Every structure is written in C-alpha cells, then in structure tokens.
C-alpha cells in the first residue's frame, strides 16, 4: 500500500495501524469507503489477477483475505469471471 495518502486513504486511515487493517467495518458505508481504497491501492486497472494473487494482495493489509475478496466482488469493486479463475478491478 502506498505511503502517500489519497483522498480516499485519508477517509480510511483511522482503520489502519502500521499499514494493517485493524478490523473490517460493519457499517456498510464505512466498509464501502475501505473497499474503494483497497481496490484503488492494491489492484491495477486493465490487469487480470488470479485468486491467489488477489489473496496475496489482500493479506498485505488483513488476514481475512476471503472476506475482503468477497466484499470487493459483491460491492462491484472487483469483477470475477464465471469460473472464478480471473479477477479484475472494476472501472
């Protein structure tokens, strides 16, 4: 994750300690802010990722990569192919 704070990062910086996410927010609006930040900072546009690559990127900020991955897909921040083999950052 980048050390420089984007406008989205300023909004979610309180959720992090030493570069790690302390918890996944329960409130949907706050969680959406976090997910937008993660999608923007961890995943490049126009690049495909395998599930292990997505998990590895998400583990850099939190151990529960499967929950974060699911939230990103359900929230429309990442798209997944029907077979689940490939993920891409949504526009």
Beta strands, then each sheet from edge to edge (+ up, - down):
strand 1: 16-17
strand 2: 20-21
strand 3: 48-49
strand 4: 78-80
strand 5: 87-89
sheet 1: 1+ 2-
sheet 2: 3+ 5- 4+
end
